Amino acid sequence: MNRTSIRPWAVLAAAVLIVAASPAAAGPGACVGYDLSGYRAADGGFDPDGRLSLITRAGAAVHDAAVGGVAIAAFGFSAPVRIVGAAPDRVLVRKIGETRPLGWVDRADLLCRLKPLRDARTGLERKAFIRTETAVADGDGGTPTITAYPAPTLDGCAAGSCRELSRFELYFVADETDDAILLTETFVIDGPHVRLVGWVAKQSVILWNWALGVRPAETLSHDGGIGSVCAYVSAADAAADRDCQPILGGRDWFRSWFRLPILAEEDGFYRIAVPSAAIDERNVVDRDDGTLRVIDPTQVREIPVNQLKARNRIDVFFLIDGTRSMTPWIDAIRGTAERPGVVQAIAERLRREAAQGAVFRYGFRVYRDTGGRRGDGLGAAFGLASTDCLEPDRDAIEQSHQAFQQALLAVETTVDDRDDFPENTFGGLKQALRDVRGCGDNTKLVFVIGDAGYDVARQRSRGRRPVSARELALRVNARPAMAVFFVRPPRDHADFARPDLYDDAHDLFGRQALDLLGRIETQAEDRAAYFIDLPADGSADRAILDQIVGRVGAMTRPDLIAEIEVDLRGGAALEEIIDRLRRTNDDVPMLFWKLVHKSACDELKELCQRRIYQNVGEVLVPVSESLVEEVWLRADDLLRWQNILRPLRDVDMKGRDRRRSLVNVLVRSLENAISEPPFEDTGETFADYLKRAGGLPLRARSPLLSYSPDALTDPARVPSCELDFIALWARRAGEILNVAYDGRFQPVWYEAPGGVPTTVCPTLSANGRRLPFVTSAIDKVPLGPNDDFSYATSFRRTTVYWIPQDYLP
């Protein structure tokens, strides 16, 4: 089962699995030897909040002791845990959302490095694209996929449980062994909602340990259309200009996260990675057959997952019968100051899911037969807001929940003897469907709690238009993800002069509930499962807790939503993913899968049923002025660059100490941006320091950072006149990056050809001859006709920029 741990009754099975598993040697990302002393409290104990970690091997054993002992449970691959204790070879862990430790896990089975591994040469995070062409069996016509395994030993794919990757996608390298690397989708594992992709064979990936990509210039044109540059499969093709595969230029690149990653520079060519799905057949000019494959940025898009993410935002709404017949049960539903009720129990049960990334909101509506402002029986309510839908504020959610509980505690049943069975049940439900409209993409779970049915004739006699089950079902079916549950307390004839009428109304509630459920598309097949008829043994409050809490808990699975999202980005079709996960999660109700399918397929369209196959390979493009070389930067990287350059704008470049002032300001700026280690007197260039210590993407052969402190302080190596142009370029580069940081604008300036004039500074150093000489103020123009055109793009919950490397200093 793909769960955080096995159940207690499965310990024996876990022991068998543990014996069969063969853990590989720990990689550099594992917890082996990892210093956890920073998580110890002043009293010597461990931080009770723990340290986030992920399991890197399916079947990782949980032991009852730090040394030796027996296996008491096992974890699934990528399960998130909190480390709450440490020993030399094992760590003590607890499951997310729980307070008590579960047991001890071998350090080799846990990921403690929560950022990607760094490349020793470039200092940058290691990244990878799958190389699907290597996975096609010779001559069998198979489709290209790469298997991502749940173990570094590249095995453990029982019953088709392994993830298959078949799409051009950027991944980060979280760990490695001699033969395999561990892929993750995110730059930083910043919460338990993050899932590892899996272990893949090293020969199955294209490693990209730079931050440089390339695109054809946006100004390229041909005969009034968009121009292109040529890519070639081989060096021989490139030398003969044979089988050109055009790469389109134009401004569409500014609407895509996609650039062509530079893997190497070879004899005047860039070797780049490219997916075949970016290649379409279309007419291009001046070729013998008139048709060539064209690499187009619009063909590589992010998979839409907004509706999928919305399944982690859950609204739980209670429609409560507030009539006299409900008096024995109302305390169990709304709770009292002394004893929690249904809602409080649900909130506690969902604590684990909330800790893994789900967000819950609560609301209620009270209904009766008569009364209320309009005489329709609709009473007190706590609706759902329409604000902060996509990025809910957790503090605001908690405040709303507290207000909800206070409002619910004030709900009372009526004392009007005439206001009894039957009730305005359908009228209340119609209003409840309005009450839950806020943040309409959220999952909506509506619980109707009552004991009397809806009388059409009585509503018509009171001048109100009757509400039909068909009308209500149409409203529910129109929602992206909604489910209705009915809860009926047991019969209680106390204080009723006509128990036969009460029995009729009680029976009518059940018939109407099942009729309505049979009309709801996602619930009709198993409608009886959503009607909770409480037993008549006097334990109604306990039954409410057990059954309602169980239903809601089964519908909230942020761990499975995270798995689906990773699979979709890997190229799998949604229906294929659901089929795979259902086989390993047989405790999840069918309704969950139906709601995921219904809502996400509206957004995914053909990707709901069709896997994306992309043959990812390498091509060569000639280095030329028609190409724009760009640097991949996260938003905080770009901010670090701005922080480095900002103090240089105000450096005092007058007097005898200007050399020392320039060097001191630059060193302090670098150290402040990187934090540690100190620059000291290493003899390194500033660029080498940034790569080694900071992991900050920078411009190749940087005009500013190619200097060393020793050179800047030596007049024989850097003349005094050169210092002014260094400071000028640092100021202008900062202004350029300020424009680029907005994302929507392209900085514009005039740069003198040939750089700094030797007539002004005849003894320029070799670095000085490469300094740009910007002779104008920095202006800006829009990148495109609207804000969709930007240097910035959202990439896995992070803002990233593709910045022309000439903008960097």
C-alpha positions in Angstrom: 0.0 0.0 0.0 1.2 3.5 -0.8 0.7 4.9 2.6 2.9 6.6 5.2 3.2 3.3 7.2 1.5 0.0 7.4 -1.2 -0.7 9.9 -0.3 -2.5 13.1 -2.0 -5.7 11.9 0.3 -5.7 9.0 3.6 -5.9 11.0 4.3 -9.5 9.9 3.9 -8.5 6.2 6.1 -5.6 6.8 8.8 -7.8 8.2 8.7 -10.0 5.1 9.0 -6.9 2.9 11.9 -5.6 5.0 13.8 -8.8 4.8 13.4 -8.9 1.0 14.6 -5.3 0.5 18.2 -4.7 -0.2 19.2 -1.1 0.8 21.9 0.5 -1.4 24.8 2.4 -0.1 23.8 5.8 1.1 24.2 8.7 -1.3 25.3 12.3 -0.5 21.7 13.4 0.1 20.9 10.8 2.7 20.9 11.3 6.5 24.0 9.2 7.0 26.5 11.5 8.7 24.2 14.4 8.5 24.6 16.9 11.4 21.3 17.2 13.2 22.7 19.1 16.2 20.9 22.2 15.1 17.6 20.6 16.0 18.5 20.0 19.6 16.9 22.2 22.3 18.9 23.9 25.0 18.0 21.2 27.5 19.7 18.6 25.2 16.4 17.2 23.9 15.3 17.2 20.3 13.2 19.9 18.7 9.6 18.6 19.3 8.6 20.1 15.9 11.1 17.8 14.3 13.1 18.0 11.1 11.3 17.3 7.8 12.6 14.3 5.8 11.4 12.0 3.0 11.7 8.2 2.7 13.9 7.3 -0.3 13.2 3.5 -0.4 9.9 1.7 -0.4 9.7 -0.7 2.5 12.0 1.2 4.7 11.8 -0.5 8.1 10.7 1.2 11.3 12.4 -0.3 14.3 11.5 -0.3 18.0 15.1 0.7 19.1 17.9 2.9 18.0 20.2 -0.1 17.8 19.1 -3.6 16.9 15.5 -4.3 17.9 12.7 -5.6 15.6 10.9 -4.0 12.7 7.4 -2.8 13.8 6.3 -1.1 10.6 7.4 0.1 7.2 7.2 3.3 5.1 6.3 3.8 1.5 8.6 5.6 -0.9 8.5 9.4 -0.6 6.6 9.3 2.6 7.1 12.6 4.6 8.2 12.3 8.2 9.5 14.4 11.0 12.8 13.5 12.7 12.4 13.9 16.4 15.5 12.1 17.7 18.9 11.1 16.5 21.3 8.2 17.0 24.5 7.4 15.0 22.9 5.0 12.6 19.2 5.7 13.0 16.8 8.6 13.6 13.5 8.6 15.5 10.6 9.7 13.4 6.9 10.5 13.7 4.3 10.7 11.0 3.1 14.0 9.7 0.2 15.4 11.8 0.8 13.1 14.7 2.5 13.9 18.0 3.9 10.5 19.2 7.0 9.0 17.6 6.5 5.9 15.5 10.0 4.4 15.7 13.6 4.4 14.4 14.5 4.4 10.8 18.0 3.8 9.2 19.6 7.1 8.2 20.4 5.6 4.8 16.7 5.4 4.0 16.0 9.1 4.6 16.7 12.2 2.6 18.2 14.9 4.7 19.5 17.2 2.0 16.3 19.2 1.1 17.9 21.1 -1.8 19.4 19.6 -5.0 23.0 18.3 -5.1 25.5 20.8 -6.4 27.8 20.4 -9.4 31.4 20.6 -8.3 32.5 22.5 -11.4 29.7 25.1 -11.8 28.6 25.4 -8.2 25.0 25.2 -9.4 22.2 22.9 -8.6 22.2 19.7 -10.6 19.2 19.3 -13.0 18.2 16.7 -15.5 15.9 15.9 -18.4 14.8 12.3 -19.2 16.4 10.8 -22.3 13.5 8.8 -23.6 15.1 7.6 -26.8 17.3 5.2 -24.9 14.2 3.4 -23.6 12.8 2.3 -27.0 13.3 -1.4 -27.5 15.1 -2.2 -30.8 12.6 -2.8 -33.6 9.6 -3.5 -31.4 7.9 -0.2 -32.1 7.6 0.4 -28.4 6.8 3.8 -27.0 9.5 5.8 -25.2 9.3 5.9 -21.4 11.7 6.0 -18.5 10.9 4.0 -15.3 11.2 5.9 -12.0 11.7 3.3 -9.3 10.9 3.5 -5.6 14.4 2.4 -4.6 18.0 3.2 -5.5 18.5 -0.4 -6.5 16.2 0.3 -9.5 13.6 -2.3 -8.6 10.3 -2.7 -6.7 7.8 -2.2 -9.4 5.3 -4.8 -8.3 1.9 -4.7 -10.0 2.8 -1.8 -12.2 3.3 0.5 -9.3 6.3 2.4 -10.7 6.1 5.8 -12.3 6.7 6.1 -16.0 8.2 9.3 -17.4 7.7 10.1 -21.1 7.7 14.0 -21.3 10.3 16.7 -21.6 10.4 18.1 -18.1 13.0 19.7 -15.9 13.9 17.8 -12.7 16.3 18.3 -9.9 18.8 15.8 -8.6 18.2 15.1 -4.9 20.5 12.1 -4.4 22.6 9.6 -6.3 24.4 6.3 -6.2 26.9 4.8 -8.6 24.1 3.8 -11.0 21.1 5.9 -10.2 19.9 9.4 -9.4 16.9 10.5 -7.4 14.7 13.0 -9.1 12.5 15.6 -7.5 10.3 18.3 -9.1 11.0 21.2 -6.7 14.1 23.1 -6.0 13.5 22.9 -2.3 11.6 20.3 -0.3 9.7 22.9 1.7 6.8 20.9 3.1 5.2 17.5 3.4 3.2 18.1 0.2 6.3 17.6 -1.9 6.8 14.2 -3.5 9.9 12.6 -4.9 9.7 11.5 -8.5 11.8 8.4 -8.2 15.1 6.8 -8.9 16.2 6.5 -12.5 19.2 5.0 -14.2 21.9 7.5 -14.9 22.1 6.6 -18.6 18.4 7.5 -18.9 18.8 11.2 -18.2 20.5 14.3 -19.8 22.2 16.2 -17.0 22.1 19.9 -17.1 24.4 21.3 -14.5 24.6 24.8 -15.9 22.0 27.6 -15.8 22.5 28.6 -19.5 19.8 28.2 -22.1 19.4 29.6 -25.6 16.6 30.8 -27.8 16.5 32.4 -31.3 16.2 36.2 -31.1 12.7 37.7 -30.9 13.6 40.0 -33.8 14.2 37.2 -36.3 12.0 37.5 -39.4 11.6 36.1 -42.9 9.4 37.3 -45.7 7.1 39.0 -43.2 6.9 36.0 -40.9 8.9 34.7 -37.9 12.5 33.8 -38.7 14.4 30.8 -37.4 17.8 29.2 -36.8 18.9 25.7 -37.8 19.5 22.8 -35.5 21.3 19.6 -36.6 21.3 16.0 -35.3 25.0 15.5 -35.9 28.2 17.4 -36.5 28.3 16.0 -40.1 24.9 17.4 -40.8 25.9 20.7 -39.3 29.1 20.9 -41.4 27.1 20.1 -44.6 24.1 22.2 -43.6 22.0 19.1 -44.1 18.6 18.3 -42.6 18.1 21.7 -40.9 15.5 21.6 -38.2 14.4 25.2 -37.8 14.0 26.7 -34.3 11.5 29.5 -34.5 12.3 32.9 -33.0 9.7 35.5 -32.1 8.2 36.7 -28.8 6.4 33.5 -27.9 9.4 32.5 -26.0 8.5 35.1 -23.4 5.2 33.2 -22.7 7.0 29.9 -22.0 9.1 28.5 -19.2 10.9 26.6 -21.9 14.4 27.4 -23.2 16.8 25.1 -25.0 19.3 24.0 -22.2 22.9 24.3 -23.3 24.7 21.1 -22.4 28.1 21.9 -23.9 29.9 24.2 -26.4 31.7 22.3 -29.1 33.7 23.9 -31.9 31.4 26.8 -32.7 28.2 24.9 -31.8 26.0 24.6 -28.8 24.8 21.1 -27.9 21.3 21.5 -26.6 18.5 19.2 -25.3 15.2 19.3 -27.2 12.0 17.3 -27.2 10.3 15.9 -30.3 6.9 17.2 -29.1 8.3 20.7 -29.8 8.5 19.7 -33.4 5.6 20.1 -35.8 5.4 19.6 -39.6 4.8 22.9 -41.3 5.9 24.7 -44.4 9.2 26.7 -44.3 11.1 28.5 -47.1 13.9 27.5 -49.4 13.9 23.8 -48.8 13.6 21.1 -51.5 10.5 19.4 -50.1 9.0 22.5 -48.6 8.3 20.9 -45.3 10.5 20.6 -42.2 10.2 19.9 -38.6 10.1 23.2 -36.7 11.0 23.6 -33.0 8.3 25.9 -31.6 8.2 27.2 -27.9 4.4 27.1 -27.9 4.5 23.3 -28.2 6.2 22.9 -24.8 3.7 24.0 -22.1 3.2 23.4 -18.4 0.6 20.8 -17.6 -2.5 22.6 -16.2 -3.1 21.4 -12.6 -5.2 24.2 -11.1 -8.3 22.0 -10.8 -6.2 19.2 -9.3 -4.7 21.6 -6.7 -8.3 22.7 -5.8 -9.0 19.2 -4.5 -6.7 20.1 -1.6 -9.0 23.0 -0.7 -12.0 21.5 1.0 -15.2 23.2 2.2 -17.3 21.2 4.7 -20.8 22.5 5.0 -23.6 21.3 7.4 -27.3 21.8 6.7 -28.9 21.1 10.0 -32.6 20.5 10.8 -33.3 22.8 13.7 -36.8 21.6 14.6 -38.0 20.1 17.9 -37.6 16.5 16.8 -33.8 17.1 16.5 -33.4 18.2 20.1 -31.9 14.9 21.3 -29.2 15.1 18.7 -28.4 18.8 18.3 -25.7 18.8 21.0 -23.9 15.9 19.4 -23.9 17.8 16.1 -22.9 21.3 17.1 -21.1 20.4 20.3 -21.3 22.1 23.6 -18.8 24.1 25.7 -18.0 21.0 27.7 -18.1 18.4 25.0 -17.0 18.6 21.3 -19.5 17.6 18.6 -19.3 16.3 15.1 -17.6 19.4 13.7 -14.8 19.5 16.2 -14.2 15.7 15.7 -13.9 16.2 12.0 -11.4 19.1 12.4 -9.3 16.9 14.7 -9.5 13.9 12.2 -8.4 16.2 9.4 -5.4 17.6 11.2 -3.1 15.1 9.5 -4.4 16.0 6.1 -4.0 19.7 6.8 -0.4 19.1 7.9 0.2 17.5 4.5 -1.1 20.5 2.6 -4.9 20.5 2.6 -6.9 23.5 3.7 -10.4 23.2 5.3 -13.2 25.7 5.7 -16.4 25.1 7.5 -19.9 26.5 7.2 -23.5 25.7 8.2 -27.1 26.6 7.6 -30.1 25.8 9.9 -33.5 25.0 8.3 -37.0 24.4 9.7 -40.4 24.3 8.2 -41.6 27.8 9.0 -40.1 30.9 10.5 -37.2 33.0 9.3 -37.3 36.4 7.7 -39.3 35.1 4.7 -41.2 32.4 6.5 -39.4 29.7 4.6 -37.8 28.2 7.7 -34.2 29.2 6.7 -32.4 30.3 9.8 -29.0 31.0 11.2 -26.0 30.5 8.8 -22.3 30.8 8.5 -21.4 31.0 4.8 -18.1 30.6 2.9 -16.1 33.6 1.7 -15.1 34.2 -1.9 -11.6 35.7 -1.0 -8.1 34.2 -1.0 -9.3 31.2 -3.0 -6.1 30.2 -4.8 -3.6 31.0 -2.0 -5.6 30.7 1.2 -4.2 32.6 4.2 -3.8 30.0 7.0 -4.2 32.5 9.8 -7.4 33.8 8.2 -8.7 30.3 7.8 -8.0 29.6 11.5 -9.8 32.8 12.5 -12.8 31.9 10.4 -12.9 28.4 11.9 -13.0 29.9 15.4 -15.8 32.3 14.4 -17.7 29.3 12.8 -17.5 27.3 16.0 -18.8 30.2 18.1 -21.7 30.7 15.7 -22.5 27.0 15.7 -22.6 26.8 19.5 -25.4 29.4 19.4 -27.7 27.2 17.3 -30.8 26.0 19.1 -33.8 23.8 18.1 -37.2 25.4 17.9 -39.7 25.1 20.8 -42.7 25.7 18.5 -44.9 22.6 18.8 -46.4 23.4 15.4 -43.1 23.5 13.6 -42.6 19.8 13.2 -42.6 17.2 10.4 -42.3 17.5 7.5 -39.7 20.2 7.0 -38.3 22.5 4.2 -35.4 20.1 3.6 -35.0 20.7 -0.1 -35.5 24.4 0.3 -32.7 24.4 2.8 -30.5 22.4 0.5 -31.1 24.8 -2.4 -30.0 27.6 -0.1 -27.0 25.7 1.1 -25.8 25.2 -2.5 -25.8 29.0 -2.7 -24.1 29.3 0.7 -21.1 27.2 -0.6 -20.5 29.2 -3.8 -17.5 31.1 -2.4 -14.3 29.8 -4.0 -16.3 27.7 -6.4 -13.4 25.4 -7.5 -12.9 24.0 -4.0 -14.1 20.5 -3.2 -17.5 20.9 -1.5 -18.8 18.3 1.0 -22.4 19.1 2.1 -23.9 17.2 5.0 -27.7 17.3 5.4 -28.5 16.3 9.0 -32.2 15.8 9.6 -35.0 13.4 10.4 -37.9 14.6 8.3 -38.6 14.7 4.6 -39.8 17.5 2.2 -43.5 17.9 1.6 -44.1 19.3 -1.9 -47.9 19.9 -1.3 -47.3 21.8 1.9 -44.7 24.1 0.3 -47.0 24.9 -2.6 -49.9 25.6 -0.2 -47.7 28.2 1.5 -47.2 30.0 -1.8 -43.6 28.8 -2.4 -42.4 27.1 -5.6 -41.5 23.5 -4.7 -37.9 22.4 -5.2 -37.4 19.0 -6.9 -34.7 16.5 -6.6 -34.0 16.9 -10.3 -33.3 20.6 -9.8 -31.0 20.0 -6.9 -29.1 17.3 -8.8 -28.6 19.6 -11.7 -27.0 22.1 -9.4 -24.7 19.6 -7.8 -23.7 18.1 -11.2 -22.7 21.5 -12.5 -20.1 21.9 -9.8 -16.5 20.9 -10.4 -16.3 18.7 -7.3 -19.2 18.3 -4.9 -20.7 15.5 -2.9 -23.8 15.4 -0.7 -24.2 13.3 2.4 -27.3 12.6 4.3 -27.3 11.8 8.0 -30.5 10.7 9.7 -30.7 10.2 13.5 -32.8 7.3 14.9 -36.5 7.6 15.5 -37.4 9.2 18.8 -41.2 9.4 19.5 -40.9 11.2 22.8 -43.4 14.1 23.3 -45.1 13.5 20.0 -48.9 13.2 20.0 -48.9 11.7 16.5 -45.9 9.3 16.2 -47.3 7.9 13.0 -46.9 11.3 11.3 -43.4 11.5 12.6 -42.6 8.0 11.2 -44.0 9.0 7.8 -41.7 12.1 7.7 -38.8 10.1 9.0 -39.3 7.5 6.2 -39.8 10.3 3.6 -36.4 11.8 4.5 -34.7 8.5 3.6 -36.6 7.9 0.3 -35.9 11.5 -0.9 -32.3 11.3 0.1 -31.6 8.1 -1.9 -33.6 9.5 -4.8 -31.5 12.6 -4.9 -28.2 10.7 -4.5 -29.3 8.5 -7.4 -29.4 11.6 -9.7 -26.0 12.9 -8.8 -23.5 11.6 -11.4 -20.6 10.9 -9.2 -22.6 9.3 -6.4 -25.4 7.4 -8.1 -23.5 4.1 -8.5 -23.1 3.7 -4.8 -25.7 6.0 -3.4 -26.4 4.0 -0.2 -22.8 4.7 0.9 -23.6 8.4 1.3 -26.7 7.9 3.4 -25.8 7.5 7.0 -28.7 6.0 9.0 -27.7 6.0 12.6 -28.5 3.0 14.8 -31.3 3.1 17.4 -29.2 1.9 20.4 -28.8 5.3 21.9 -25.2 5.8 20.6 -26.2 8.3 17.9 -23.5 10.8 18.9 -20.7 8.2 18.6 -22.1 6.9 15.3 -22.2 10.4 13.9 -18.5 10.9 14.9 -17.4 7.5 13.5 -19.3 7.6 10.2 -19.2 11.3 9.3 -15.5 11.7 10.3 -14.6 8.6 8.3 -16.4 9.8 5.2 -14.7 13.2 5.2 -11.3 11.8 6.1 -11.5 9.4 3.1 -12.2 12.3 0.8 -9.2 14.4 1.7 -5.9 12.9 0.4 -3.3 15.6 -0.3 -0.7 12.8 -0.5 -2.5 11.3 -3.5 -3.1 14.7 -5.1 0.7 15.3 -5.0 1.3 11.9 -6.6 -1.1 12.7 -9.4 0.5 16.0 -10.0 4.0 14.5 -10.3 2.6 11.8 -12.7 0.9 14.3 -14.9 4.1 16.3 -15.4 5.9 13.1 -16.2 3.5 12.6 -19.2 0.9 10.1 -17.8 -2.7 10.4 -18.6 -5.0 11.1 -15.7 -7.0 7.9 -16.2 -3.8 5.9 -16.3 -2.7 7.5 -13.0 -6.0 6.9 -11.2 -5.9 3.3 -12.3 -2.3 2.8 -10.9 -3.0 4.6 -7.6 -6.3 2.8 -7.0 -4.5 -0.6 -7.1 -2.2 0.5 -4.2 -4.8 2.5 -2.3 -7.8 0.3 -1.9 -9.1 2.2 1.2 -9.9 5.3 -0.8 -13.6 5.6 -1.8 -14.5 5.6 -5.5 -16.1 9.0 -5.0 -12.7 10.6 -4.4 -11.4 9.3 -7.8 -14.6 10.3 -9.5 -14.4 13.9 -8.3 -10.7 14.1 -9.3 -11.6 12.8 -12.7 -14.6 15.0 -13.2 -12.9 18.3 -12.2 -9.4 17.7 -13.6 -10.5 16.3 -17.0 -12.4 19.6 -17.7 -9.0 21.3 -17.5 -6.7 18.6 -18.9 -9.0 17.8 -21.9 -7.3 15.2 -24.1 -4.6 14.7 -21.5 -7.2 13.0 -19.4 -7.1 9.9 -21.5 -3.9 10.3 -23.6 -0.3 10.0 -22.4 2.2 12.5 -23.7 5.2 10.8 -25.5 8.2 12.9 -26.2 11.4 11.7 -27.7 14.0 13.8 -25.9 17.4 14.0 -27.5 20.3 16.3 -28.3 21.0 18.5 -31.3 23.6 21.1 -32.4 23.0 24.8 -33.1 25.7 27.1 -34.5 26.8 29.9 -32.2 25.7 33.2 -33.8 24.2 36.6 -33.1 20.8 35.2 -34.0 20.8 33.3 -30.7 20.1 34.8 -27.3 22.0 33.2 -24.4 19.9 33.4 -21.2 20.5 32.5 -17.6 18.0 30.5 -15.5 17.5 32.3 -12.2 15.2 31.8 -9.3 13.6 35.0 -8.0 15.8 35.0 -4.9 18.9 34.6 -7.1 17.9 37.7 -9.0 17.4 39.6 -5.8 20.8 38.5 -4.6 22.3 40.0 -7.8 20.5 43.2 -7.1 21.8 43.2 -3.5 25.4 42.7 -4.7 25.2 45.6 -7.2 23.2 48.1 -5.1 26.1 49.2 -2.8 28.3 49.7 -5.8 26.1 52.6 -7.0 27.1 54.7 -4.1 30.8 53.7 -3.8 33.1 56.7 -3.3 35.3 56.7 -6.5 37.2 59.8 -5.5 40.4 60.3 -3.6 43.4 58.1 -3.1 41.5 55.3 -1.4 39.0 54.6 -4.2 40.7 51.3 -5.0 40.3 50.0 -1.5 36.7 51.4 -1.4 35.7 49.6 -4.5 37.2 46.3 -3.4 35.8 46.5 0.1 32.3 47.3 -1.1 32.3 44.5 -3.6 33.6 42.0 -1.1 31.0 43.0 1.5 28.3 42.8 -1.1 29.3 39.3 -2.1 29.6 38.1 1.5 26.2 39.7 2.4 24.5 38.0 -0.6 26.1 34.6 0.1 26.3 34.8 3.9 29.2 32.3 4.3 32.0 31.5 4.0 33.9 34.8 4.1 35.7 35.8 1.0 39.0 36.3 2.9 42.3 36.7 1.0 41.8 33.6 -1.2 43.3 34.9 -4.4 40.1 33.8 -6.2 38.3 35.9 -8.7 34.9 37.1 -7.6 33.3 34.8 -10.1 35.1 31.7 -8.7 33.9 32.7 -5.2 30.3 33.0 -6.3 30.4 29.6 -8.0 32.2 27.8 -5.2 30.5 29.4 -2.2 27.3 30.9 -3.4 25.9 28.6 -6.2 24.7 31.8 -7.9 24.2 31.6 -11.7 26.4 34.2 -13.4 27.4 35.4 -16.8 30.1 33.5 -18.7 33.3 35.5 -18.7 31.7 38.1 -16.5 33.2 41.6 -17.2 32.9 42.7 -13.6 33.5 39.5 -11.6 36.4 38.2 -13.6 38.6 40.5 -11.6 40.3 39.4 -8.4 40.9 41.6 -5.4 44.6 41.4 -5.9 44.2 42.8 -9.4 41.9 45.6 -8.5 44.3 46.8 -5.7 47.4 46.7 -8.0 47.7 49.8 -10.3 50.1 47.9 -12.5 47.4 45.4 -13.3 44.3 47.7 -13.3 45.0 51.3 -14.1 43.2 54.1 -12.2 41.2 55.1 -15.2 39.7 51.6 -15.5 38.2 51.8 -12.0 35.7 54.5 -13.1 34.4 52.3 -15.9 34.1 49.3 -13.6 32.0 51.3 -11.2 29.9 52.7 -14.1 29.2 49.3 -15.5 28.2 48.0 -12.0 25.7 50.8 -11.7 24.3 50.3 -15.1 24.0 46.5 -14.7 22.0 47.1 -11.5 19.6 49.4 -13.3 19.2 46.8 -16.1 18.4 44.1 -13.6 15.9 46.3 -11.9 14.0 46.6 -15.2 14.2 42.9 -15.9 13.0 42.0 -12.4 9.6 43.5 -13.2 9.5 40.8 -15.8 7.2 42.6 -18.3 9.8 45.1 -19.8 12.9 44.8 -21.8 15.7 47.2 -20.8 17.0 49.4 -23.6 20.3 51.3 -23.7 23.1 52.4 -26.0 26.4 50.6 -25.7 29.4 52.0 -27.5 30.9 49.5 -30.0 34.3 48.3 -29.0 33.8 48.9 -25.3 35.7 51.5 -23.3 37.6 53.8 -25.7 41.4 53.4 -25.4 41.8 57.1 -26.0 40.3 57.6 -22.6 42.1 54.7 -20.9 45.0 53.5 -23.1 46.3 51.0 -20.5 43.2 49.0 -20.1 43.7 45.4 -18.7 42.4 42.4 -20.6 39.3 42.4 -18.4 38.8 46.1 -18.9 38.7 45.6 -22.7 35.6 43.5 -22.2 33.8 46.0 -20.0 30.6 47.3 -21.7 30.6 51.1 -22.1 26.9 52.2 -21.6 26.6 55.8 -22.7 22.9 56.3 -22.2 20.3 56.0 -19.4 18.5 52.7 -19.1 15.1 52.9 -20.8 12.5 50.1 -21.1 9.9 48.9 -23.6 7.2 46.2 -23.1 8.2 42.6 -24.0 4.8 42.0 -25.7 1.3 43.3 -26.2 0.1 42.2 -22.7 1.4 40.9 -19.4 1.6 37.3 -20.6 5.0 38.2 -22.1 7.5 38.2 -19.4 11.0 37.2 -18.4 9.4 35.7 -15.2 7.3 32.6 -15.1 5.8 30.4 -12.3 7.7 27.1 -12.1 6.7 24.6 -9.4 5.6 27.1 -6.8 8.6 29.2 -7.5 9.1 32.3 -9.7 12.0 31.8 -12.1 13.5 34.2 -14.7 15.2 33.6 -18.0 17.5 36.7 -18.2 19.7 37.4 -21.2 23.2 36.8 -19.8 24.4 40.2 -21.2 22.2 41.8 -18.5 24.4 40.3 -15.7 27.5 42.2 -14.7 
